[in-house]
Amino acid sequence: MHWTRPALATKVASLKEKHSGDDFVQAVVEFADQLDPEDRKMLQSVLLERKPGGYPFQLPLRRWRGR
């Protein structure tokens, strides 16, 4: 299954609603591990976006890239 950018953004938002702090980071990392390389690149882009008043998702991205 290939993900669309809006679907990935929705998934990240869903993970953020269910988890916080390190648990959120771990949930994103586990999700990213299930994606193919093309979808991972798109997820990286979604994580780097900053929405006004939103959470800067760079921490999960840094941890995930370190794998």
N, C-alpha and C positions, 0 to 999 in steps of 0.2 A: 504494500500500500504506500502510495506517495502522498505526502501531506501538502496542503496548500499553506501559504503564509498566514491567512486568517485563521485556519484551523490550528496551526502551531501557536499563534498568539492566544487563542482561546484556551488551548491546553496549558500554556504557561500561566495564564490568569487563574485557571482552575486549580493548578498546583499551588499557586500562591494563596488561594482562599483556604485550602486544606492544610497547608504547612506554613511554618514560619522559621526564620533563622536557618540553622544548619539542617533542619529537617527538610526545608524547602530546597536548599542546595542539593541535598542528597536525592530528593525526588526528581529534580531536573537532571542530575547526572544519570540516574537510573533510566529515565525516559530517553535521554540522548543516546545511551548505549544501545537502544533498540532500533535506532534510526539508521537508514543507509547514508552513505557519505553526502549525497546531494541534499537530503533532508536535514542533516546535521549542519550543513553550511547555512541553510535557511534559518534553522533554529538559532544559530550564532547571531545572525542578523536581528532576529526578533529579540534576543536577549540583550543586544546592545542598544536597542531603542530605549529612549527615555520618554515616558509620558509625563505631562505636567502633574506633579504631586504623586507620581508613581514610584515604584521601587526600581532602583537601578540594578539590573540583573547581571552586572558584570561579575560578581562573586561566583555564581554558579558556572559561568562561562570559564573563568580562570581555573576553577577546580577541575572542570571537565576536560579542558585542553591539556591539563597536566597528566592525563592518563596515558 
